[in-house]
Amino acid sequence: MPDMNEQRVNVDRTDTARSNRFGPMGFVLTFGVVSMLADVVYEGARSITGPFLATLGASAVMVGFITGFGEAVALVLRLGTGPLADRTRKYWPLTIAGYALTVVAVPLLALASSLWQASALVIMERFGKAVRTPARDTMLSHAGAEIGRGKAFAIHEALDQSGALLGPLLVGLMIAVSGYQLGFGVLAIPGALALVAVFLLRKAVPDPARYDTHAVSEPAAEPGQARVRVPLPARFWWYSAFTAVSMFGFSTFGVISYHLEVQKVMPSALIPVTYAVSMGAAALAALASGALYDRIGLRGLLIALPLTAAVPFLSFTTAPGLVWTGAVVWGAALGIHESTLRAAVADLVPAARRGTGYGIFTAIYGIAWLAGSTIIGALYSASLSALVIFTVVTQLAALIAFLPLLKPAPAQGRAV
């Protein structure tokens, strides 16, 4: 017979679940719309950040440093924002604050008249992503407990990437009409809509954790006692290492677009369109890989390795047909990376430490990607053959690193 404390927990969960006016799928879909609108804002801006900084006097080295520093802020600071989310349980305030930073910073670029102003706003936008992402992903993981975490993250990523497709096209059109100021300024509209949508979602779903009936909090501490911390399992750390090795050989689109420009593979105006195509492929791949993950588990992630290995054979050629194919392949790999890889984290760490887990995972993921893309950029200048070999070798190494993950997880390995 359950004790009084257990009965109280069950009653509390039932009461709170009733206060969530959306079911898990409605929550995921609505959150996807929020992310879609936010992606229109910051992906639209990122598609023209480099050229805009150049108009303010930045050199290529300065552009690389500013954008690279921004990515480091977005990724490494999650080592702090993830644990902060777990410690405070303020998932909604952190998520809303992160979106607010992004949707305010980007339109203000229309008013930037100096390099330092623009640089500060670029970094502020990336800081917003660091603040919101661990908290947001934790809430999505709870909704995915019922509908399937692969499916939940895939649907969210597909909607998210639709914004990444629309944003660059909208900005490109505005620049053609009037210039950079209008290109950045128009993004205030989807930014405002994103804030309205996230506030409404917060009101409709005050506690997404209640979707996850198996989630348990860390043991409560008695007065005067320290709080018990649930350790992150070894399987999570091994999975993070596998991800790092795989991302070490995955080129950023910046290197690919640089190749397309300097080799004059296509007109400059078409390069953003290849990025839009990649985002469309990412959305579709996220849906497919999410369903596969829910069916067969971690093994479904292996498809990303041959896709990554194929990128240099396609994207770094001078044949337009192969380059367009490469855009699809690169986008498909990205869609798996940014959806299903995240979904797996929720099944590898205790529920009470998911914010921490996401913070650590994304920092490892991002640092490996930035380091690898820097090497890929250097190899591009030195030898395309070396670039191809580097990419293939890293994916083979990732496959070897993945093999221990094929062993059945311990009974407690799945987050409950």
N, C-alpha and C positions, 0 to 999 in steps of 0.2 A: 504493500500500500504506500503511495507517495507521501512524503512528509509535507508539512505545512509550507516550507520554503519552496519546494517544487511546485505545489499547487499554486502558490502566489505567483511564481514565474510564469506558469501556464496561463493564469488569469490575465496577468499584465500583458502577455504577448497577444492574447485574443483581443483585449481592449484596444491595444495600440494598432493591431492589424486592421481593426474596424475603422480607425481614424485615417488610415491610408486609403484615400478615395480611388486610387488607381491600383489595378492588379500589377503583378511583376512585369508582364509584357507591356502594359500601358506605360509603366514607369520607364522601361528601357526605350521604348519608341519616343516618348516625349523628351527624354534625356538626349536621344539621338538628334532630335530637332534642335535642341539647345546647342549641341556641339556642331551641328551643321552650320548654324548661323554664325557661331564663333569662328569656324573654319573659313567661312567666306571672308571674315575680317582679317585673320592673321595669315592665312595662306595667300590671300590676295595681296597683302602687303609684302610677304616674303618673296613673291614672284618678281618684285621690282625694287627690293631693298638695295641690292648691289648697284644697279644703274643710278638710283636716286642718291646714294651716298657719293657716287662719283661726281654728280653734278655739284655737290657741296665741297668738292676738292679732295676727296679721299682717293688714295692710290689703291692698287690691287691688293697690296699687302695690308693696308689699313682696313679694307673691306673684309678681307679674310679674318683679320684679328677681331674686328667688331662683331661680325656674325658668329665667329667661332666662340668668342667669349660669351655671347648671348646663349648659344647652345649649351655651353658648360654651366651657365647659371640655371638654365631650365632643367638640366639633368642632375648635376651634382647636389644642388640644394635640396633635392628630394630626399637625400639622406637625413635632412633635418625635418622637412615638412611631413614625411611619412610617419616617423615616430610622434611628431606633434599631433597628428590626427588621431593616432591610437591613444595617446596620453590624455588628450582633452575630450575626445569623442565629439568634437565640433566639426563633423564632416560637412554639414551644410554651410556654416559660416566660412570655412576655408574654401569650399568650392565656389561660393558666390564671390568672395573676395578675389579669387584668382581670375574668374571671368571678368570681373569689373576692371582689374588692372589691364587686362588685354584689350578690352573693347574701348577703354579710354585712351590708352597709349597710342594705338594705331591711327585713329583719325587726327590726333594732335600732330602727327608727322606732316600733315598738310600745312601746319603753321611753323614748322622748324625752318630756321633761316641760317643755322650754322651746323657744322659737323658734330660738335659736342652735344647740341640739343637733340639732333636726330639719333645719335649713338645712345644717349640716355634713354630715349623712348623705345628704341629697338630692344635694349636690355630689359627695360621695364616690362615690355610685352612678354619676353621669355620668363621673367620672374613670375609673372602671373600664371604661366603654365606650371612652373615648379610648385606653386602654392596649391593649385586646385587638383592636379592629377592624382596623387595618392588617395586623397579623400574621395574624389569622384569614382575612381576604380574600385575602392572598397565598397561603396554603395551599390555599384553595378554588380559586384560579385555576390552580394546578398540577394539581389533580384534574380540572378542567374541560378541560385540554388534550386529553384522550382522549375524553371523552364530550360535549364541547361546552361552552364557558364559559357561554353563555346558559342552557343546560339546567341546568348545575351551580348557578349562582346562583339560578335560578328555583326549583329544588327546595328549596334551602336557605331561600330567602325564604318559600316556601309553608309549610314546616314552622314557620319562625320566626313567621310571622303567625298560625298556628293558636294559638300560645301567647299572642299579643297579643289574640286573641279570647277565650280561656278565662280569662286573668288577671283582666280587669275583672269578668267574670261571677262568678268565685269570690270576689273581694274584696267585690263588692256583696252577695253572699249572706251572707258573714261579718259585714258591717256591719249587715245587717238583723237578724242573730241576736244580736250582742253589742256592736258598735261598732268604732271604728277600731283599737283594740289587737288584737283578734282578726283584723281584716282584714289588718293588716301581719304579725302573728305567724304566721298560717297559711302565709305565703309562705316560711317557713324550710324547709318540706318540699320543694317543687319546687326550691328553691335547693340543698339538700343533694344531691338527685338529679342536678342539673345538674353539680355538682362531681365526683360519682362518675363520671358518664358521660364527662366530658372527660378525667379521669385514665385511664379505661379505653381511650378512643380514642387517647390519647397512647401508651399501651403497645402498642396494636395497630398503630398507624401512626406509627412514629418519624420518618419523613422523607417527607412528602407531595411534596416537590420531585421525587422520583424517578418520580412518575407522568408528569411532563412531560419526555419524552425530547428535546424541542427546546430546553429551557431551558439557558442557559449562564450561568455565573457571570461576574462581572467579572474581567478579566484579573488574574492573580496578580502581585503586585509582587515583583521581585527584592530580595534583602536590601539595605537601605539606600535603596531607591527608594520613592517615594510611590505609593499605590494609584491605578490609573487609574479615573476616574469616568466612567461612561457617561451622557451628557446625556439629559435628557428631550426627546423630539422636539417640534417645533412643532405637530404635529397634536394631540398631547395637550393642549397649552395652549389651542388653539382649541376643542377639544372641551369643556374645562373652562369656557371662556367661554360657549359655547352653553348648557351646563347651568346656569350661574349666571343667565343671562338668563331661562331657562325657570322656574327656581325662584323668581326674584324676583317672579313673579306667582302663586305657589301659596300659597293660604291654609293656615295651620295649623288643626288641628281645634279648638284653643282658641278661635279667633275664631268659628268656626262654632258651637261649643257655647254660647259667650257669646250669640250671636244667638238661638239656640233658647231659652235661658233668659230673656233680658230681654223677648223678644217673646211668651213663653208659647206657643210653637208646639206644644209637647207637654209632658206632665208631666215634671218633673225626673228622675224615676226611669227614664224611657225614654231619656234622652240618652246614658247609657253604652251602651245597647243599640245606638244608631245607630253608636257607635264600633266596637262588636263587628262589626256588619254591614260597616262599612268595612274592617275587618281581614280578614274573609272574602273580600270582593271583591279585596283586595290580593293575597291568596294565589293566587286563581284567575288574576288578571291577570299575576302574576309568571310562572306556568307558561306561559301563552299567549305573552307577549312574549318570554320566553326562547327558546322554540321558534322564534319568528319571527326573532329576532336571529341564531340559528344558521343560518337558511335564507337571509336576505337582508342580514345585517349591520346597519350603523348605520341604514339607512333604516327598520328596524323600530321605532326609537325615536320616529319622528314621530307615532305614534298618541297619545303622551302630551300633545301640544300641544293638540289639540281637546278632549281630556278635561279638561285644566286650564282651558281657556277656558270650558267649559260649567259649571264649578262655581258661580260666582256667580249664574247664571241659575236654578239649582236650590236650592242650599243656603241662600241668603239670602232666600228667599221665606217666606211664612207659610202656604203650603199644605202640609200634612203629606205628601201623596203625592209632591210634588216634592222635599221635604226628604229623604225616604227614598231617592228616586232619586239625589239629590245625594250621599248617603252612599256609595252604590255607586260612582258616578262618581269621587268624591274618592278612595275607597279603591283603585280600579283605577289611577288615575294614580300614587298613592303606591307601589303594587306595582311598577310599571314603574320608577319613580325609584329604589327601594331594591334592585332586583335587576338588571335589565338594564343600567341606567346604570353600575352597578359592574362588571358583566361586561365591558363594552367597555373599561374601563381596562386590563385585562390584555392586550388586543390592541393597545394603543397605546403601551405603555412597555416597555423592555427588562426581561427577567425578573429581572435582578439589582437592579432599582430599583423593583420593584412595591410594596414597603412604602412607599417614599417617594412613589411615584405615588398610592397610595391615601390616604396622609396628606394630601397637597396637594389632591387632588380633593375629598375629603370636607370639608376645611376651606373650600374655595371654595364648594362646594355648600351647606354649612350657614350660612356667613356671608350668602350671597345670600338664603337662605330666611328667616333671622331678620330681615334688613333689609326684605325684601319684606313679610313678615307684619306687621311693625310699621307699614309704610305702609298696608297693607290695613286694619289695625285703626283707624288714624286716619281713613281714607277712609270706613270703615263708620259712624263717628260723624258724619261731615260730609255724605256723599252716597252713596247706594247706586249711583246712576248713574255717579258718578266711579269707584267701586270696579269696576264692570263694565267700564268703558272701560279702566281701568288693566290689568286682567287680560287683556283681549283684545289690547291693544297690546303687552304684554310677550310674549305667545305669538307674535304676528306677528313681533316683533323676533327672537325665538328661531328662528323658521323661516328668516329671512334669515341669521342667524348660522350656521345649519346648512348652508346651501348649499355653502360651500367643502368641507365634509366629504363631499359626494357624489362629489367627484373621487377616482379610484382612488388608494389609498395607495401610496407608493414601495415598492419591493421589500423594503426593510428596515423598513418602517413597522410591520409586524406583529411583535409581540414574539416572538423566537425564542431 
